[in-house]
């Protein structure tokens, strides 16, 4: 529960309606309490941190001036929505964020009526808000709609598709887009737009002139009005980054200090009463109000639980195991040293995908394309056309946004591109929007692809080398976090394409395990005396080994941390069916449902693909295995 002595105003706010009962003069104090409470809460729970601190004033002003939830606020890159959650009834549970059965890390429609649109990926807010505005106009209601886009989301093409549509509509839609410009994504923003926005200066006088001119000249379709509007846009563009948005049909206001709540309230009162597409440009500081986060905006983007008085500190103790992301980052630098044709590409995920070291050691071969997954994939295709060897480092769920480009631009043309796919399978606390549960299904159906999933750290390195040396499109899909602790060899050796590894020769039943599920399958196989195979390749499958095992076993169990539907196990059944082999096959994997946020371990257990779940499923199908094993187990 909130401490009312430390946060006396915030303790009285359990909904925006209660916020609106306060006098406007108290808003700065409320924002201060909200920021202090956010620092205190995330310190206990961990979670996304810097972006929320930057929008405390903006969140407070929006809920104060707009009639939420009747009026719609659509948040982009939803990790900036923690202050919004605190003000909308989740204040006393915000410390459970990202935990099983706790508050979701992103806006989630089923969690609150104030979460008007579910979001985890970036750059969706303007499209969603425009859809709401159109539907509201059609229904004849006067509900106002606001999209808050920031943290690099304006670098993605989808945002401009929505701006282009909204600005060209007749009649004009009533929609407000707030550009929360903090110069950051997770890393620093990149690209021409960022440089343009960096030239921002005050423009209150220009806005006043524009509004006065509109009243004087009347209908914007009149010839004098069109002429003055064109002249004003070009003149204004000399001083502020408005021309792009004005040319797209939006009335631009700003830039203003987004951490000055008085200025925000004043500006929002003006734009709230204006018709047509509006864009309010606010400048904020990521990590605002917590000095360490302001000084290290990358490090404090998302945090584990910490003491706000001490900040983030390294915990003493044994050296931590390298994560799969670490393994990729080291491999990329080693392979770059061996092959000058290697190029590294990331869609704004330098830190998350492990490219920090590469970006420093090989800056001329490092390409951060901003939040533009489609462009990242086709950029790689273009490089491959000219003999380069591009490696696209990308999260599983972010690759979904570039899927057409993977098919159309890379696979059809058999181009030599390696996809290093991080966060494959169960991810955990970030929830369904970030879970890589579908990639084996959507990759294995693409012709010309080679698809691999490592069982351990060293195999990950070998598979990256294998995919890089393969002449054509290849993907290595690995999970979040660390592996079983296998020693990593320094060599850049490759594996034979399409060959599985027999890990244990047993009897009766063969466990065919893919990727991160291999260690759990190993444990069950050893306990029950079963054959265990590390399949390694999802495509192509090891046809020879599968058919040989089918001749000598009573049944198969396939195990993968991917949805069962169309996944790696489906490929095994398809192979058997094509060969006319009748054999019982039990498919274990992720459910045909979107799993909620919880720890990776909890979600694997929930899906029944940890060691306990695999054992229970095998014995449930072949109960005789337990009876056969009973004497040996009793004996020792």
C-alpha positions in Angstrom: 0.0 0.0 0.0 1.1 3.6 -0.7 2.5 5.6 2.3 0.1 8.5 2.6 2.5 10.5 4.7 5.1 10.5 1.9 2.6 10.7 -1.0 -0.4 12.5 0.5 -2.0 13.6 -2.8 -1.2 10.4 -4.8 -2.7 8.3 -1.9 -6.0 10.0 -2.7 -5.9 9.2 -6.4 -7.2 5.8 -7.3 -8.6 6.9 -10.7 -8.3 9.8 -13.1 -11.7 11.1 -11.8 -10.1 11.6 -8.4 -7.1 13.4 -10.0 -9.5 15.8 -11.7 -10.9 16.8 -8.3 -7.6 18.6 -7.5 -6.9 22.2 -8.3 -4.7 22.7 -11.3 -2.1 24.5 -9.1 -1.5 21.2 -7.3 -0.5 19.3 -10.5 3.3 19.9 -10.1 3.2 18.5 -6.6 1.2 15.5 -7.8 3.7 14.9 -10.6 6.5 15.0 -8.0 4.8 12.4 -5.8 4.1 10.2 -8.8 7.7 10.3 -9.9 8.9 9.5 -6.4 6.4 6.6 -6.1 7.5 5.2 -9.5 11.1 5.2 -8.4 10.2 3.5 -5.2 8.0 0.9 -6.8 10.2 -0.1 -9.7 13.1 -0.3 -7.3 11.2 -3.1 -5.5 9.9 -4.9 -8.6 12.3 -4.1 -11.4 10.8 -3.3 -14.8 11.0 -0.6 -17.4 12.1 2.5 -15.8 13.6 5.5 -17.7 10.8 6.0 -20.2 8.1 6.2 -17.5 10.1 8.8 -15.5 10.2 11.0 -18.6 6.4 11.1 -19.1 5.2 11.7 -15.6 4.1 15.3 -16.3 2.6 14.3 -19.7 0.6 11.4 -18.2 -0.7 13.6 -15.3 -1.7 16.4 -17.7 -3.5 14.1 -20.1 -5.6 12.3 -17.4 -6.3 15.7 -15.8 -7.6 17.4 -18.9 -9.2 14.5 -20.8 -12.3 12.6 -19.7 -10.6 9.1 -19.5 -11.6 6.4 -20.1 -14.4 7.9 -22.3 -11.7 9.8 -24.1 -9.1 7.5 -25.5 -5.3 7.6 -24.8 -3.3 5.2 -26.9 0.2 4.6 -25.7 3.1 3.6 -28.0 6.0 1.5 -26.9 4.0 0.7 -23.9 6.9 0.6 -21.4 6.3 4.3 -20.9 2.9 3.6 -19.4 3.8 2.8 -15.8 2.7 6.3 -14.6 -0.5 5.8 -16.5 -1.1 2.4 -14.7 -0.5 4.1 -11.3 -3.1 6.8 -12.0 -5.7 4.4 -13.4 -6.3 2.1 -10.4 -3.2 0.0 -10.3 -1.2 2.1 -7.9 -1.2 -0.4 -5.1 -0.3 -3.4 -7.3 2.3 -1.7 -9.6 5.1 -3.5 -7.5 3.8 -6.8 -9.0 4.6 -5.7 -12.6 5.9 -8.5 -14.8 5.3 -11.1 -12.1 3.0 -14.0 -12.5 -0.7 -12.8 -12.0 0.7 -9.3 -11.5 0.3 -6.1 -13.4 1.2 -6.4 -17.1 4.3 -4.7 -18.3 2.5 -3.0 -21.2 -1.0 -1.6 -21.7 -3.4 -4.5 -21.9 -7.1 -4.2 -22.7 -8.3 -7.0 -20.5 -6.5 -5.5 -17.5 -8.1 -2.1 -17.5 -10.7 0.0 -19.4 -8.1 2.8 -19.4 -5.8 0.6 -21.5 -7.5 1.4 -24.8 -5.1 -0.6 -27.0 -2.8 -3.5 -26.2 0.8 -2.8 -27.2 4.3 -4.2 -26.8 5.8 -3.5 -30.2 6.5 0.0 -31.3 4.8 2.5 -33.7 1.2 1.2 -33.6 -0.4 4.1 -31.7 -1.2 6.4 -34.6 -2.8 3.7 -36.7 -4.9 2.5 -33.7 -5.9 6.0 -32.6 -6.9 6.9 -36.2 -9.1 3.8 -36.4 -10.7 4.8 -33.1 -11.3 8.3 -34.3 -12.9 7.1 -37.6 -15.2 4.7 -35.7 -16.2 7.3 -33.2 -17.0 9.8 -35.9 -19.1 7.1 -37.7 -21.0 6.5 -34.5 -21.6 10.2 -34.0 -20.0 10.6 -30.6 -17.6 13.3 -29.6 -15.0 11.1 -27.8 -11.5 12.6 -28.2 -8.5 10.4 -29.2 -4.9 10.9 -28.3 -1.9 8.9 -29.5 1.3 9.2 -27.5 4.3 8.1 -29.6 7.9 8.2 -28.4 11.0 6.4 -27.4 12.1 6.0 -31.0 8.8 4.8 -32.3 8.6 7.7 -34.8 11.5 6.1 -36.7 9.3 3.2 -37.9 7.6 3.3 -41.3 4.2 2.3 -39.9 4.0 5.6 -38.0 4.3 7.5 -41.3 1.8 5.3 -43.1 -0.7 6.3 -40.4 0.3 10.0 -40.6 0.0 10.0 -44.4 -3.5 8.4 -44.2 -4.8 10.7 -41.4 -3.4 13.9 -43.0 -5.0 13.2 -46.4 -8.5 12.2 -45.3 -11.7 14.2 -46.1 -13.4 15.0 -43.8 -10.4 15.5 -41.6 -10.3 13.2 -38.6 -10.1 14.7 -35.1 -7.0 13.1 -33.7 -4.1 14.4 -31.5 -0.7 12.8 -31.9 1.8 13.7 -29.2 5.4 13.1 -30.2 7.3 12.4 -27.0 10.8 13.3 -28.2 13.4 12.1 -25.8 16.1 11.4 -28.3 16.2 7.8 -27.2 14.9 4.3 -28.1 16.7 1.8 -25.9 19.9 3.1 -27.4 20.3 6.6 -28.8 17.9 7.3 -31.7 19.5 7.3 -35.1 18.7 8.6 -38.6 17.8 11.8 -40.4 14.5 12.3 -38.5 16.4 12.4 -35.2 18.7 15.1 -36.6 15.7 17.1 -37.9 13.9 16.9 -34.5 17.2 18.0 -32.8 16.9 21.4 -34.4 13.8 22.1 -32.4 13.3 25.6 -30.9 10.3 27.4 -29.5 7.5 28.3 -31.9 4.7 29.9 -29.9 4.7 33.0 -32.0 4.5 31.0 -35.2 1.5 29.1 -33.9 -0.2 32.3 -32.9 0.4 33.8 -36.3 -1.0 30.7 -38.0 -4.1 30.6 -35.9 -4.7 34.3 -36.5 -4.3 33.9 -40.2 -6.7 31.0 -40.3 -9.4 33.1 -38.7 -8.7 36.0 -41.0 -8.6 34.1 -44.3 -11.4 31.6 -43.6 -11.8 28.4 -45.6 -8.4 26.8 -46.2 -9.6 25.9 -49.7 -9.7 29.5 -50.8 -6.8 30.6 -53.1 -5.4 33.3 -50.7 -5.6 30.8 -47.8 -3.7 28.2 -49.7 -1.0 30.6 -50.7 -0.5 31.9 -47.2 -0.5 28.4 -45.8 2.2 27.3 -48.2 4.3 30.4 -47.5 3.9 30.0 -43.7 4.9 26.3 -43.8 8.2 27.0 -45.6 9.0 30.0 -43.4 8.2 27.9 -40.3 10.3 25.1 -41.5 13.4 27.3 -41.4 13.1 27.4 -37.6 11.4 24.3 -36.4 11.0 20.7 -37.6 7.3 21.2 -38.6 7.4 21.2 -42.3 7.3 17.4 -42.7 4.2 17.1 -40.4 2.5 20.1 -41.9 3.0 18.8 -45.4 1.4 15.5 -44.3 -1.7 17.5 -43.2 -1.1 17.9 -39.5 -1.2 21.1 -37.6 2.1 21.2 -35.7 2.4 22.7 -32.3 5.7 22.9 -30.4 8.2 22.0 -29.4 7.4 22.5 -25.8 9.1 21.3 -22.6 7.3 18.0 -21.8 8.6 18.0 -18.2 7.0 21.4 -17.5 3.5 20.5 -16.4 2.2 24.1 -16.6 3.4 24.4 -20.2 1.9 21.1 -21.0 -1.5 21.9 -19.5 -1.5 25.2 -21.4 -0.7 23.6 -24.7 -3.1 20.7 -24.3 -5.9 23.1 -23.5 -5.3 24.8 -26.9 -5.0 21.7 -29.1 -7.8 19.9 -27.3 -10.2 22.4 -28.7 -8.9 22.3 -32.3 -10.4 20.2 -35.1 -8.6 18.0 -37.6 -5.2 16.2 -37.3 -3.0 17.8 -34.6 0.6 17.0 -33.7 2.0 18.3 -30.4 5.8 18.0 -30.1 7.1 17.7 -26.6 10.7 17.4 -25.5 11.2 15.2 -22.5 14.2 13.6 -20.6 14.3 9.9 -20.3 14.9 9.1 -16.7 13.8 12.5 -15.6 14.0 13.2 -11.8 16.4 10.3 -11.0 19.9 11.6 -11.6 21.5 8.2 -12.2 18.9 7.3 -14.9 19.3 10.7 -16.6 23.1 10.1 -16.7 22.8 6.5 -18.0 19.6 6.3 -20.1 20.6 3.0 -21.7 21.4 1.3 -18.5 18.3 2.4 -16.7 15.9 1.7 -19.6 14.8 -1.5 -17.8 16.2 -2.7 -14.5 16.2 -5.5 -12.0 15.1 -4.7 -8.5 17.5 -2.2 -6.9 18.0 0.2 -4.1 17.2 3.8 -5.4 19.6 5.2 -2.9 22.5 3.1 -4.3 21.4 2.7 -7.9 22.3 -0.3 -10.0 25.3 -2.1 -8.6 27.0 -5.4 -9.6 26.3 -8.2 -7.2 29.4 -9.9 -5.8 29.8 -13.6 -6.2 30.7 -16.2 -8.9 31.0 -15.1 -12.5 27.7 -15.4 -14.2 27.3 -17.8 -17.2 27.3 -16.1 -20.5 23.9 -15.6 -22.1 23.1 -16.7 -25.6 23.1 -13.0 -26.5 26.6 -12.7 -25.1 27.6 -15.8 -27.2 26.2 -14.2 -30.3 28.0 -10.9 -29.7 31.4 -12.6 -29.2 30.9 -14.8 -32.2 30.0 -11.8 -34.4 33.2 -10.1 -33.6 35.3 -13.2 -34.1 33.7 -14.0 -37.4 34.1 -10.3 -38.5 37.8 -10.7 -37.8 37.9 -13.8 -40.0 35.7 -12.5 -42.8 35.7 -8.9 -44.0 32.5 -9.4 -45.9 30.4 -9.7 -42.6 28.0 -6.8 -42.0 26.0 -6.5 -38.7 22.4 -5.1 -38.8 20.1 -4.4 -36.0 16.7 -2.6 -35.8 17.4 -0.4 -32.8 18.5 -3.3 -30.5 22.2 -2.9 -30.1 22.2 -3.7 -26.4 19.4 -6.3 -26.4 20.8 -8.2 -29.3 24.5 -8.1 -28.1 26.0 -5.8 -30.7 27.7 -3.2 -28.4 31.2 -4.7 -28.7 30.8 -5.1 -32.5 29.6 -1.5 -32.9 32.8 -0.3 -31.3 35.2 -2.6 -32.9 33.7 -2.6 -36.4 31.8 0.7 -36.7 32.0 0.8 -40.5 30.3 -2.6 -40.7 27.6 -1.9 -38.0 24.2 -0.7 -39.1 21.5 0.4 -36.6 18.5 1.1 -38.9 16.2 2.3 -36.0 12.9 0.7 -35.3 12.5 -0.5 -38.9 12.5 -4.3 -39.1 11.2 -4.4 -42.7 14.0 -2.2 -43.8 16.6 -4.1 -41.9 15.7 -7.4 -43.7 15.6 -5.8 -47.2 18.8 -3.8 -46.5 20.4 -7.2 -45.8 19.0 -8.5 -49.0 20.5 -5.7 -51.0 23.9 -6.2 -49.3 23.8 -9.9 -50.2 23.1 -9.0 -53.8 26.5 -7.3 -54.0 28.5 -10.1 -52.3 28.4 -8.9 -48.7 27.6 -11.4 -45.9 24.9 -9.7 -43.7 23.9 -10.9 -40.3 20.5 -9.6 -39.0 20.4 -9.6 -35.2 16.7 -9.5 -34.3 14.3 -10.6 -31.6 11.9 -13.4 -32.6 8.7 -11.2 -32.2 10.3 -8.3 -34.1 11.1 -10.6 -37.0 7.4 -11.1 -37.4 7.2 -7.4 -38.5 9.7 -8.2 -41.3 8.2 -11.5 -42.4 7.1 -10.5 -45.8 10.6 -9.1 -46.5 12.1 -12.4 -45.3 9.9 -14.3 -47.8 9.8 -11.9 -50.7 13.2 -10.2 -50.6 15.5 -12.9 -49.1 14.1 -16.5 -49.5 12.6 -16.3 -53.0 15.9 -14.9 -54.2 18.0 -17.4 -52.2 20.1 -14.6 -50.8 22.9 -15.2 -48.4 21.5 -13.7 -45.2 21.9 -15.0 -41.7 19.2 -14.3 -39.1 20.4 -14.4 -35.5 17.1 -14.7 -33.7 17.2 -13.8 -30.1 14.4 -14.4 -27.5 13.1 -17.5 -29.3 10.5 -19.5 -27.5 9.3 -18.7 -24.0 10.6 -15.3 -22.9 8.7 -14.7 -19.7 8.1 -11.5 -17.8 7.4 -9.3 -20.9 4.3 -11.3 -21.8 2.7 -12.4 -25.0 3.8 -9.4 -27.1 7.5 -10.4 -26.7 7.2 -14.2 -26.6 9.0 -15.9 -29.5 6.5 -18.8 -29.6 5.7 -18.8 -33.3 9.0 -18.6 -35.2 9.7 -22.2 -35.8 6.3 -22.5 -37.4 6.6 -19.4 -39.6 10.2 -20.2 -40.6 10.0 -23.9 -41.4 7.3 -23.3 -44.0 9.5 -20.9 -46.1 11.3 -22.6 -49.0 15.1 -22.3 -49.2 15.5 -21.6 -45.5 17.8 -23.5 -43.1 16.5 -23.3 -39.6 18.5 -24.3 -36.5 18.0 -24.2 -32.7 21.0 -24.9 -30.3 20.8 -27.2 -27.3 23.7 -25.4 -25.5 26.1 -22.5 -25.7 28.8 -24.1 -27.8 26.3 -25.5 -30.3 24.9 -21.9 -30.6 28.3 -20.7 -31.7 28.7 -23.6 -34.1 25.3 -23.0 -35.6 26.0 -19.3 -36.2 29.1 -20.3 -38.1 27.1 -22.9 -40.0 24.5 -20.5 -41.0 27.0 -17.8 -42.0 29.0 -20.2 -44.2 25.8 -21.7 -45.8 25.2 -20.1 -49.2 21.6 -19.0 -48.8 19.1 -17.8 -46.2 19.6 -19.3 -42.7 18.3 -18.7 -39.2 19.7 -19.6 -35.8 17.0 -19.3 -33.1 18.1 -19.2 -29.5 16.4 -18.4 -26.2 16.7 -15.5 -23.7 19.1 -16.0 -20.9 21.8 -18.5 -20.3 22.2 -22.2 -21.3 23.1 -25.4 -19.4 26.8 -24.2 -18.9 28.6 -26.0 -21.7 32.1 -24.9 -22.4 32.5 -22.7 -25.5 35.2 -23.5 -28.0 37.0 -20.6 -29.6 36.9 -22.2 -33.1 34.5 -21.2 -35.8 33.7 -24.8 -36.8 30.5 -25.7 -38.7 28.0 -28.5 -38.4 26.9 -30.8 -41.2 23.6 -29.4 -42.5 20.5 -31.4 -41.5 22.3 -33.8 -39.2 20.9 -34.5 -35.7 22.8 -35.7 -32.7 22.0 -39.0 -30.9 22.5 -38.1 -27.3 21.3 -41.3 -25.6 20.5 -44.8 -27.0 17.6 -46.2 -25.1 14.6 -48.4 -25.8 10.9 -48.3 -26.8 10.4 -44.5 -27.0 12.5 -41.8 -28.7 12.5 -38.3 -27.4 13.2 -35.9 -30.3 14.0 -32.6 -28.7 14.6 -29.2 -30.4 16.8 -26.4 -29.0 16.4 -25.3 -25.4 14.3 -28.3 -24.5 17.1 -30.8 -25.0 18.5 -30.7 -21.4 15.1 -31.5 -20.0 14.6 -34.3 -22.5 18.0 -35.6 -21.5 17.0 -35.8 -17.9 13.8 -37.7 -18.6 15.5 -40.0 -21.1 18.1 -41.0 -18.5 15.4 -41.6 -15.8 13.1 -43.7 -18.0 15.7 -45.4 -20.2 14.6 -43.7 -23.4 16.4 -42.7 -26.6 17.1 -39.0 -26.7 18.0 -37.0 -29.9 19.1 -33.4 -30.2 17.5 -32.7 -33.5 19.5 -29.5 -34.1 17.9 -28.7 -37.4 14.2 -27.8 -37.8 14.8 -27.5 -41.5 16.0 -29.7 -43.1 15.2 -32.5 -40.7 17.6 -35.5 -40.4 15.4 -37.8 -42.5 17.8 -40.7 -42.2 17.9 -40.7 -38.4 14.2 -40.2 -38.0 13.3 -43.1 -40.3 15.9 -45.4 -38.6 14.5 -44.6 -35.2 11.0 -45.2 -36.4 12.0 -48.7 -37.4 13.4 -49.5 -33.9 11.0 -47.7 -31.5 7.3 -48.0 -30.5 6.7 -44.2 -30.5 8.1 -40.7 -30.7 7.8 -37.7 -28.4 8.7 -34.4 -30.0 9.6 -31.5 -27.6 10.0 -27.9 -28.5 9.5 -24.4 -27.0 7.4 -23.3 -29.9 3.6 -23.7 -30.5 2.8 -27.3 -31.5 0.7 -26.0 -34.4 3.0 -26.2 -37.5 6.1 -26.4 -35.4 9.2 -28.6 -35.5 7.3 -31.7 -34.3 4.8 -31.2 -37.1 7.7 -31.6 -39.5 8.5 -35.0 -38.0 4.9 -36.2 -38.4 4.8 -34.9 -42.0 8.0 -36.8 -42.8 6.6 -40.0 -41.4 3.3 -39.6 -43.2 5.1 -38.9 -46.5 7.1 -42.1 -46.0 4.0 -44.2 -45.1 5.3 -44.9 -41.6 2.6 -45.4 -39.0 3.9 -44.6 -35.6 2.4 -43.0 -32.5 3.8 -39.5 -32.1 3.2 -37.3 -29.0 3.8 -33.6 -29.7 4.9 -31.5 -26.7 5.2 -27.8 -27.0 3.6 -24.5 -26.3 -0.2 -24.2 -26.2 -2.5 -22.8 -28.8 -2.9 -19.7 -26.7 -1.0 -16.5 -25.8 0.7 -17.1 -22.5 0.7 -14.3 -20.0 3.7 -12.8 -18.2 5.5 -14.9 -15.7 9.0 -16.2 -15.3 10.4 -18.4 -18.0 10.5 -21.4 -15.6 6.9 -20.9 -14.7 5.8 -20.8 -18.3 7.7 -23.8 -19.3 6.2 -25.7 -16.4 2.7 -24.4 -17.3 3.2 -25.7 -20.9 4.4 -29.1 -19.6 7.8 -28.9 -21.4 10.1 -28.9 -18.3 11.4 -32.2 -17.1 8.4 -32.8 -14.8 6.0 -32.1 -17.6 7.7 -34.2 -20.2 7.9 -37.1 -17.8 4.2 -36.9 -16.9 3.2 -36.7 -20.5 5.3 -39.6 -21.6 4.0 -41.8 -18.7 0.5 -40.6 -19.4 0.7 -42.0 -23.0 2.8 -45.1 -22.3 2.0 -46.1 -18.7 3.9 -49.3 -19.1 7.1 -47.4 -19.0 6.5 -46.6 -15.3 5.8 -50.3 -14.5 8.9 -51.4 -16.4 11.0 -48.9 -14.5 9.6 -49.5 -11.1 11.9 -52.4 -10.0 15.1 -50.6 -11.1 14.0 -47.4 -9.4 13.2 -49.3 -6.1 16.5 -51.0 -6.2 18.4 -47.8 -6.3 
